[in-house]
Amino acid sequence: MQIERDQDKCNYCMLCVRDCITGVWQDVEGVPTPGRPELCNLCSHCVAVCPVDAIIHKGLPDNGELAAVSRDMLDPDVYREVVKTRRSIREYKQKQVSVETVESIIDLARFSPTASNSQHVEYIVVTDPNILQTVSEHVFLFGENLYKWYNSGLGRALFRIFGNIGAVKKLSGYMNAMDYYIERHREGKDYILHNAPVLILVCAPSGETFGVDNCNIAASNIMNYSHALGLGTCCIGFLTVMLKYSRKLRKLLQLPNNRTVHASLVLGYPAYSHKYDVQRQLPRTTWLE
Ligand SMILES: Cc1cc2nc3c(=O)[nH]c(=O)nc-3n(C[C@H](O)[C@H](O)[C@H](O)COP(=O)(O)O)c2cc1C
């Protein structure tokens, strides 16, 4: 990795050394020195922090050209409003989201943090209505079949025995309402992808220790930024879970065998808006002081 210090510009402030977590930049007798370039994880911090543009990093895209930070644009009240007023949207207008808009949302998500700056988060964007409908039907059918089994003698017995386990309890809740869901599904309601025009699968190479974290941080940014753009999203946990087990779904969504989806999001223009924000429990926080 070619990382250099322009000694004519350098003011020896050592911020590059202080901000380099991997140890590329070291203080060698008062001179900031890129002594271990092989340790660089391309986080760009050294270039971003240098107040006098003295760092030349040839390993970064565009030779490390970065945009200046404008702190004036950071408004905590606006940010709070975005986070507090984002809702899971389960009814969408029949209006397409442009490719440019989806691209701009994913483009922002790539600035989300990833462990060791791995940047291994990938996206599959589905807008084909046939694929969306097939995915939805497949997941719902699984629920219907589970419901049939739940109503069988063995299903009932097992649900009774394991009923106190969190996930089984939650599933029982859905099963108890399944008659209603099936009826409304017959009338055309899409309980899985909510008839959204876009599905975004956020995935990482399988087996990556922080794949779940990296994908879900990116997913959060997608949800918040989409909301700020006037779009709505909904996280589809049912699909994320099913993609772990259903070969048919993985094939339909062209998900490679060595990739795992950790977040599934639908996206579109909300059919209606919420007048108020929502109530949430107070945080259960333990302070060790
Ligand atoms: C990991 C995760 C999985 C979810 N799965 C689904 C889902 O499969 N279908 C759905 O309609 N909503 C799903 N949701 C949305 C939640 O139900 C929703 O976030 C919650 O009720 C709070 O509402 P809000 O998002 O409007 O604040 C999921 C949310 C998360 C974070």
PDBQT file of the ligand as one rigid body, heavy atoms in Angstrom, charges set to zero:
ROOT
HETATM    1  C1  LIG A 301     -35.644  -7.388  12.832  1.00  0.00    +0.000 C 
HETATM    2  C2  LIG A 301     -37.041  -6.929  12.496  1.00  0.00    +0.000 A 
HETATM    3  C3  LIG A 301     -37.891  -7.786  11.813  1.00  0.00    +0.000 A 
HETATM    4  C4  LIG A 301     -39.169  -7.360  11.451  1.00  0.00    +0.000 A 
HETATM    5  N1  LIG A 301     -39.964  -8.186  10.702  1.00  0.00    +0.000 NA
HETATM    6  C5  LIG A 301     -41.160  -7.731  10.246  1.00  0.00    +0.000 A 
HETATM    7  C6  LIG A 301     -41.943  -8.517   9.332  1.00  0.00    +0.000 A 
HETATM    8  O1  LIG A 301     -41.569  -9.625   8.950  1.00  0.00    +0.000 OA
HETATM    9  N2  LIG A 301     -43.095  -7.990   8.871  1.00  0.00    +0.000 N 
HETATM   10  C7  LIG A 301     -43.544  -6.734   9.263  1.00  0.00    +0.000 A 
HETATM   11  O2  LIG A 301     -44.600  -6.303   8.807  1.00  0.00    +0.000 OA
HETATM   12  N3  LIG A 301     -42.832  -5.984  10.137  1.00  0.00    +0.000 NA
HETATM   13  C8  LIG A 301     -41.640  -6.434  10.614  1.00  0.00    +0.000 A 
HETATM   14  N4  LIG A 301     -40.862  -5.644  11.447  1.00  0.00    +0.000 N 
HETATM   15  C9  LIG A 301     -41.352  -4.322  11.853  1.00  0.00    +0.000 C 
HETATM   16  C10 LIG A 301     -41.709  -4.245  13.355  1.00  0.00    +0.000 C 
HETATM   17  O3  LIG A 301     -42.911  -4.915  13.584  1.00  0.00    +0.000 OA
HETATM   18  C11 LIG A 301     -41.767  -2.757  13.748  1.00  0.00    +0.000 C 
HETATM   19  O4  LIG A 301     -40.477  -2.226  13.643  1.00  0.00    +0.000 OA
HETATM   20  C12 LIG A 301     -42.281  -2.542  15.148  1.00  0.00    +0.000 C 
HETATM   21  O5  LIG A 301     -43.621  -2.952  15.283  1.00  0.00    +0.000 OA
HETATM   22  C13 LIG A 301     -42.189  -1.063  15.538  1.00  0.00    +0.000 C 
HETATM   23  O6  LIG A 301     -42.854  -0.222  14.616  1.00  0.00    +0.000 OA
HETATM   24  P1  LIG A 301     -42.094   0.937  13.865  1.00  0.00    +0.000 P 
HETATM   25  O7  LIG A 301     -41.044   0.310  12.992  1.00  0.00    +0.000 OA
HETATM   26  O8  LIG A 301     -43.128   1.669  13.073  1.00  0.00    +0.000 OA
HETATM   27  O9  LIG A 301     -41.462   1.830  14.904  1.00  0.00    +0.000 OA
HETATM   28  C14 LIG A 301     -39.604  -6.065  11.832  1.00  0.00    +0.000 A 
HETATM   29  C15 LIG A 301     -38.729  -5.203  12.503  1.00  0.00    +0.000 A 
HETATM   30  C16 LIG A 301     -37.467  -5.629  12.830  1.00  0.00    +0.000 A 
HETATM   31  C17 LIG A 301     -36.530  -4.663  13.533  1.00  0.00    +0.000 C 
ENDROOT
TORSDOF 0
